[in-house]
Amino acid sequence: MPEVTRAHGNGRMSQIVTHGDTIYLAGQVGTAGASVTQQTQDILDKIDALLAEAGSDKTKILQAIIWMDDMADFAEMNAVWDAWVPQGNEPARAAGSAHLATPDYKVEIIITAAK
């Protein structure tokens, strides 16, 4: 059975969970109160760093789940996402609207990737 490893746990959750060759990242948020553009860039920077720590990178993302406070901001978020995602390595992706942890968060992204 593949080993499960966890990193950056806080008693409630871990930022990275690896099971065999699959990496699961907790939902990532950006700077509270910042613009959708800034929050999305902050999140993608965190994803890059966490994947690198886990031995992967954005070309190996299998799935992205994106929650947005307001779908009216979808195009603004997508502008940042589209500039970041590697062409030819686009993951399966879903996006929807949800009430996030606080009204200051506009975007949250959850990632599953391969090593």
Secondary structure, 3 states (H helix, E strand, C coil): CCCEEEEEECCCCEEEEEECCEEEEEEEECCCCCCHHHHHHHHHHHHHHHHHHCCCCHHHEEEEEEEECCHHHHHHHHHHHHHHCCCCCCCEEEEEECCCCCCCCCEEEEEEEEC
